[in-house]
Amino acid sequence: MEDLYDNQKTADSFTAVHTVVLFYKYIEIADPQTEMARQRALCEKLGLKGRMIIAEEGINATLEGESKRIEEYMEEMKKDERFTDIHWKKSIGPGNAFPKLKIKVRPEIVSLHLERDLDPNQVTGTHLKPEELKKWFEQGKKFVIVDMRNDYEFKVGKFKDSIMPPLKNFRDLQGQIDSIKDLKDTTVLTVCTGGVRCEKASGLLVREGFKDVYQLDGGIVSYMEKYPAQEFEGTLYVFDNRITMDFDPAHKHKVIGQCDFCLEKTEQFYNCAYPQCNLKVLCCEKCFKQKHKKVFCSDACKIRYVIGNIRQSFVHLFNN
């Protein structure tokens, strides 16, 4: 992690050249295609790059640009009454967090594959501010943190004593509710990166009969910003070219990630070398070199990769 992130990491703490802003809002958008065109025009005008998903149920985005342009974008969004109360999460940007601007219309702004079956504006867990969670820790309140991120995110950073259902992808949650059914009478706090997944995840728990469900308001990133190097251990996985980000100083940072091959401490991710897989693999520098800079998530993917290369070689010979 660059020294840029060694002290206070919020874009508000000093004048940053580039800012990354993370936000979402569950709100009815009658014409997602029209909203997509509006957002594209605005982002292109301001020179912003990133990812945005728009659906009838709302908007979910991470954008990077020059800091003054991000501020202009936020001010423009606030003029729309649908987006006046968005919780903006800002951090210092490296300037190349995203290669381009991608805006898509989809059935959901986060893929739980529920479509409009679960509306967070109707059913969701109680929002718990980072300051309130800090008090829970200090007072020794009895509760269980359930992490709703993907398993590879959990491997490199998590709240102490938190648990997670076995989720390769967030959309697996519906099929894994039984793995935490023993918590139905327990105070449960769901957490995720910026909060968008927990809106639906906590609502799903409520619908499934969990009695006392909360969600961390603003997600893990908001807690780390206020309380770095405390109850959250490790690093925070982010879905851009930074891969991970920290808010704690380097001398206090605790690495909890382990190489999938030798168990050495690491926070370095690589994609599985089999293109059709592309799963995230934790691999230390030593193992990466030993594997000739090609890591596979499984022996099966390695075999498929080799077979694919052999097949291509035969096709090449046949065509020549």
C-alpha positions in Angstrom: 0.0 0.0 0.0 1.4 3.4 -1.0 2.5 5.9 1.7 -0.4 8.0 0.4 -2.7 5.8 2.6 -0.5 5.7 5.7 -2.1 8.4 7.8 -5.6 9.9 7.4 -7.0 8.5 4.2 -10.2 10.4 3.6 -10.4 12.8 0.7 -11.7 15.5 3.1 -8.6 15.5 5.3 -6.5 17.6 2.8 -6.6 18.7 -0.8 -6.2 15.5 -2.9 -5.6 15.6 -6.6 -8.0 12.7 -7.2 -11.0 11.4 -5.2 -12.8 8.1 -5.3 -16.5 8.4 -4.3 -18.6 5.4 -3.4 -22.4 5.8 -3.1 -25.8 4.1 -3.6 -29.4 4.9 -3.1 -32.4 2.6 -3.2 -35.0 4.8 -4.8 -37.6 4.3 -7.6 -36.1 5.2 -11.0 -39.0 5.0 -13.5 -36.8 5.1 -16.6 -33.3 3.6 -16.0 -32.3 4.1 -19.6 -32.9 7.8 -19.4 -31.1 8.0 -16.1 -28.2 6.1 -17.6 -27.9 8.6 -20.5 -28.1 11.5 -18.0 -25.4 10.0 -15.8 -23.1 9.2 -18.8 -23.4 12.8 -20.1 -22.6 14.2 -16.6 -19.7 11.9 -15.9 -18.2 12.4 -19.4 -18.5 16.2 -19.0 -16.6 16.1 -15.7 -14.0 13.5 -16.9 -15.1 10.8 -14.3 -14.3 7.1 -14.7 -15.7 4.2 -12.8 -18.6 1.8 -12.5 -22.3 2.5 -12.1 -25.3 0.3 -12.0 -28.8 1.7 -12.5 -32.1 -0.2 -12.0 -35.7 0.6 -11.3 -34.8 0.1 -7.6 -32.0 2.7 -7.5 -28.4 3.5 -8.3 -25.0 2.1 -7.1 -21.6 3.6 -8.2 -18.0 4.1 -7.5 -16.4 6.9 -9.5 -13.0 8.6 -9.6 -12.0 11.9 -11.0 -10.2 15.2 -10.1 -11.3 16.1 -6.6 -13.0 19.4 -7.7 -14.9 17.5 -10.5 -16.1 14.9 -7.9 -17.4 17.8 -5.8 -19.1 19.2 -8.9 -20.7 15.8 -9.6 -22.0 15.6 -6.0 -23.5 19.1 -6.1 -25.2 18.3 -9.3 -26.7 15.1 -7.9 -28.0 16.9 -4.8 -30.1 19.1 -7.1 -32.2 16.0 -7.8 -34.7 15.4 -5.0 -34.2 11.7 -5.4 -30.6 11.9 -4.4 -30.4 14.7 -1.8 -29.7 12.4 1.1 -27.1 10.1 -0.4 -24.4 8.9 2.0 -21.2 9.8 0.1 -18.0 7.8 1.0 -14.9 9.5 -0.3 -11.2 8.4 -0.3 -8.0 9.6 -2.0 -7.8 8.3 -5.5 -4.6 7.2 -7.3 -5.7 8.7 -10.5 -6.1 5.4 -12.3 -8.5 3.5 -10.1 -10.6 2.7 -13.2 -9.6 2.3 -16.9 -12.8 3.8 -18.2 -16.4 4.7 -17.4 -18.9 1.8 -17.4 -22.6 2.5 -16.8 -25.1 -0.4 -17.1 -28.8 -0.9 -16.5 -29.6 -4.1 -14.7 -32.5 -5.7 -12.7 -30.8 -5.0 -9.4 -28.1 -2.5 -8.2 -26.5 -5.4 -6.3 -26.9 -9.0 -7.4 -28.9 -11.0 -4.9 -31.2 -12.2 -7.7 -34.3 -11.1 -5.9 -35.2 -8.4 -8.4 -38.1 -6.4 -6.8 -39.0 -9.2 -4.4 -37.3 -7.4 -1.5 -37.5 -3.6 -1.2 -35.0 -2.2 1.3 -37.3 0.8 1.7 -39.9 -1.5 3.1 -37.9 -4.3 4.8 -34.4 -3.9 6.1 -32.3 -4.0 9.2 -32.0 -1.1 11.6 -29.1 1.2 10.5 -26.4 1.4 13.2 -23.9 4.3 13.0 -20.2 3.7 13.4 -20.3 5.7 16.6 -23.0 3.4 18.0 -21.1 0.3 17.0 -18.0 1.6 18.8 -20.2 2.0 21.9 -21.3 -1.6 21.5 -17.7 -2.7 21.5 -16.8 -0.6 24.5 -19.8 -1.7 26.5 -19.3 -5.3 25.8 -22.8 -5.7 24.2 -23.6 -9.3 23.1 -24.0 -9.4 19.3 -22.7 -11.2 16.3 -21.3 -9.5 13.2 -22.2 -11.4 10.1 -20.1 -10.4 7.1 -22.0 -10.3 3.8 -19.1 -9.9 1.4 -17.5 -12.5 -0.8 -15.2 -15.0 0.8 -12.0 -13.6 -0.7 -12.8 -10.1 0.7 -13.2 -11.6 4.2 -9.9 -13.4 3.9 -7.9 -10.2 4.0 -9.9 -8.0 6.3 -12.7 -8.5 8.9 -14.0 -7.4 12.2 -12.7 -9.3 15.2 -14.8 -12.4 16.0 -17.1 -11.8 12.9 -18.5 -14.7 10.9 -19.6 -15.1 7.4 -21.9 -17.5 5.5 -20.0 -19.5 2.9 -20.4 -17.0 0.1 -18.4 -17.2 -3.2 -20.7 -14.5 -4.5 -23.3 -12.3 -2.7 -26.1 -14.0 -4.8 -25.3 -17.2 -2.8 -26.8 -15.8 0.3 -30.4 -17.1 -0.1 -29.1 -20.6 -0.3 -26.8 -20.2 2.8 -29.3 -18.8 5.3 -29.5 -22.1 7.1 -25.8 -21.9 7.9 -26.5 -19.0 10.4 -30.1 -20.0 11.4 -28.8 -20.5 15.0 -28.5 -16.7 15.2 -32.3 -16.1 14.8 -32.7 -15.1 18.4 -29.4 -13.2 18.6 -28.7 -9.6 18.0 -27.1 -9.6 14.5 -25.2 -6.9 12.7 -24.6 -7.3 9.0 -21.6 -5.6 7.4 -20.3 -5.1 3.9 -18.0 -2.6 2.1 -20.1 0.5 1.7 -23.6 -0.6 2.9 -25.4 -1.5 -0.3 -25.3 -5.3 0.1 -26.4 -5.1 3.7 -29.6 -3.2 2.8 -30.9 -6.4 1.1 -29.0 -8.9 3.2 -30.4 -7.6 6.5 -33.8 -7.3 5.0 -33.6 -11.0 3.9 -32.7 -12.0 7.5 -35.7 -10.1 8.8 -37.9 -11.8 6.3 -36.4 -15.2 7.3 -37.4 -14.7 10.9 -34.3 -13.2 12.5 -35.5 -11.2 15.5 -33.0 -8.4 16.1 -31.2 -7.3 12.9 -29.0 -4.3 12.3 -26.8 -3.1 9.5 -23.6 -1.0 9.7 -24.6 2.4 8.3 -22.1 3.4 5.5 -20.4 0.0 5.6 -17.0 -1.0 6.8 -15.3 1.9 5.0 -17.2 4.4 7.2 -16.1 2.5 10.4 -12.5 2.3 9.3 -12.4 6.0 8.5 -13.5 6.9 12.0 -11.7 4.1 14.0 -8.6 2.9 12.1 -6.5 0.1 13.4 -9.1 -0.8 16.0 -11.8 -3.5 15.8 -11.4 -4.1 12.0 -8.3 -6.1 11.3 -6.5 -6.4 7.9 -7.3 -4.5 4.8 -10.4 -3.6 2.9 -11.0 -5.1 -0.5 -12.3 -2.6 -3.1 -13.5 -3.2 -6.6 -11.1 -1.0 -8.5 -7.4 -1.0 -9.5 -6.4 -0.2 -5.9 -7.5 -3.8 -5.0 -7.3 -3.0 -1.3 -7.2 0.1 0.9 -6.2 0.9 4.4 -7.0 3.8 6.8 -4.5 2.8 9.5 -0.8 3.9 9.7 1.6 1.3 8.4 3.2 0.6 11.8 -0.2 -0.4 13.2 -1.4 -2.4 10.2 -2.1 -6.0 10.8 -1.9 -8.5 7.9 -4.4 -11.3 8.3 -4.5 -12.6 4.8 -2.6 -15.9 4.0 -1.2 -17.2 0.8 -3.5 -19.9 -0.5 -0.5 -22.1 -1.2 2.0 -21.7 1.6 0.0 -19.8 4.3 2.5 -17.0 4.4 1.0 -13.6 5.4 0.0 -11.6 2.3 -2.6 -9.3 0.9 -1.6 -9.7 -2.7 -4.4 -10.9 -5.0 -4.1 -12.4 -8.5 -6.8 -13.7 -10.8 -6.9 -17.4 -11.6 -4.9 -17.8 -14.8 -7.7 -19.9 -16.4 -9.6 -17.0 -18.2 -13.0 -18.6 -17.9 -12.6 -18.7 -14.1 -10.8 -15.5 -13.1 -11.5 -16.1 -9.4 -9.4 -14.1 -6.9 -6.4 -16.0 -5.4 -4.2 -14.9 -2.5 -0.6 -15.5 -3.4 2.7 -14.4 -1.8 5.5 -13.1 -4.0 7.6 -16.2 -3.4 4.9 -18.6 -4.6 4.0 -16.3 -7.5 7.6 -16.6 -8.8 7.7 -20.3 -8.2 4.6 -20.7 -10.3 6.1 -18.7 -13.1 3.6 -15.9 -12.6 0.6 -18.1 -13.3 -1.6 -19.0 -10.3 -4.7 -21.2 -10.5 -7.5 -21.4 -7.9 -7.6 -25.2 -8.3 -6.0 -28.1 -10.0 -9.1 -28.4 -12.1 -8.5 -24.9 -13.5 -4.9 -25.7 -14.2 -5.8 -28.8 -16.1 -8.4 -26.9 -18.2 -5.9 -24.2 -18.9 -3.3 -26.8 -20.1 -5.9 -28.7 -22.2 -7.0 -25.4 -23.8 -3.5 -24.6 -24.8 -2.9 -28.0 -26.3 -6.2 -27.7 -28.2 -5.1 -24.3 -29.6 -1.8 -25.7 -30.6 -3.4 -28.5 -32.6 -5.8 -26.0 -34.3 -2.8 -23.9 -35.2 -0.9 -26.8 -36.7 -4.0 -28.0 -38.6 -4.6 -24.6 -40.1 -1.1 -24.3 -41.2 
